[in-house]
């Protein structure tokens, strides 16, 4: 079985496309999963909880 360069390039581009699509879909599903809402809300507010007060 002789694989030409064009065939390998086509396969690698197709594999890369489907890999990135699957990865992007996984990230979006993780970000919008209802169970993770509390974690993201806590992370958004955590930077403000330890804020220093002015010297008055």
Secondary structure, DSSP 8 states (H G I E B T S, - for coil): ----HHHHHHHHHHHHHHHHHHHHHHHHHHHH-GGGHHHHHHHHHHHHHT------
